[in-house]
């Protein structure tokens, strides 16, 4: 049976719960409906998080994101709703969801929502040398 959209977010144990590390996901095909006109709204979602004990399973995330396709939501509402659902499922140390909606009526909308676990403090940032990317051949 083909996959169907759903609201269930599955998780799995964090394989490196002893350290903070960033998980970065780009979701370029988010779609919901404008609650005023019923026309489709398109966005690129960027999810960044630092897991605690759990990580989100990708197939369930894909089906969850798909579940909004036929629902009407304001940009601010849907961004915060997705973040709330992910935080409830994963209980991360930190999570940021950025929603970059495509132009509608000459206006681009970007919504950024964040969650921090109470008491969690990030380690100080370490600045490392930056190296230009190289091709896979030397010449």
N, C-alpha and C positions, 0 to 999 in steps of 0.2 A: 504494500500500500504506500502511495507517495506521502511525503511529509506534509503536514498541515500546520498552519500557524498555531501558536499556543502561548499561554501566559506563564508557563512553568519554567523557572530558571534553575537548572541543575548545577551542582557544584562538585568539586573534587578536592581532596586534601592538598594544601600548599606543599609542594615538594621541598621548599627551602624556607620554612616558617621561622627559622632562626635569624633571618636577615631581612632588611628592607631591600626590595628590588622593584623596579618599575615594570608594570605590564602595560603595554601600549597597543590599542586596537583601533583600526580605522574601519568605519562602516559606511561605505560610499553610496549605498542605495536605500537609505531610509525614506519611507513614504508614509504620509498620513493625509487626511483631508482637511481642508479649510472648514471650520465649523460654520462660517457665514455663507460661503458660496458652494461648498461641496466639491470644489476643484482640488486636484492633488497638489500637495506641497512636498517638495523634495529637499533632502538635507544630507550632508555628510556629518556623521557622528564620529567623534574621537573620544575614546574612553581610555583614561589613564588611571591606574590604581596601584596601590601597594597593598598586597594581600596580607591578611593576618593568618587565619587557620585554613581558609578556603579560597579557591579560585573558581571563576565561572566557566562552565563547560561551553565550548564554542557552538556546537549544533543547537543546544537549547537557546543560546543567545540569538542565533540566527532566526529561529522559529519565533522567539519572543518579539524581536524587532519586526518581523514580517506581520505579526498580529495587529499592528497599528495601521496597516495599509487601508483598511476600510473604515477607520474610526476618525471622527472629527475632533481636532485638538488645536488650541492656540499653541504657538511655538513655545512659549514660556511654560505652559502647563505640561506639555508632553515631555519636555526636557527634564523638568523636575520630577515628573512621575516615573520616568525611566530610571533616573538616579535613585529615587526612593526605593524602587523595586530591587535594583541591583544591590543597594546597601543592605536591604532586608535579607536578601539571599546570601550574600558573600560576607557581610560584616567586616569590611576592609579596615585597615589602619587609615587609609586615605583613598579618596576617589574623586575624580573630576570628569564630568561629562561636558563636552563642548559640542553644540549643535550649530552647524553653519548652513542655514537655509538658503536655497537659491532665490534669485530675485523674484519678487512678486510686486507688481505695480510700481516698479522702479526702486524698490527698497529691499536691501539684503538685511537679514536678521541673523545675528549670532547670539546664542544664549549659552552661558557658562555657569554650571552649578557644581558645587563642591560639598564634600562631606569629610570631616576629620573625626576619627575615633577619640572619644573623651580621654584626655591624658596623654595621647600619642604626640611625641615631638620628633620631627625628622632629624636625622643626623646632619651635621653641618655639611654643606656642599663642598666637594673636593674639585678643584679646577685642574683638569688634566690638559696636557698639550694637545692641540688639534692637528691632525694630519690630513692633507688633501687626499681625496679618494684617488685610487689608482686603478687602471684597467688590469685585467688578468694577464696581460702580456707586458714584458719589459722591452724597452726599445730605445 
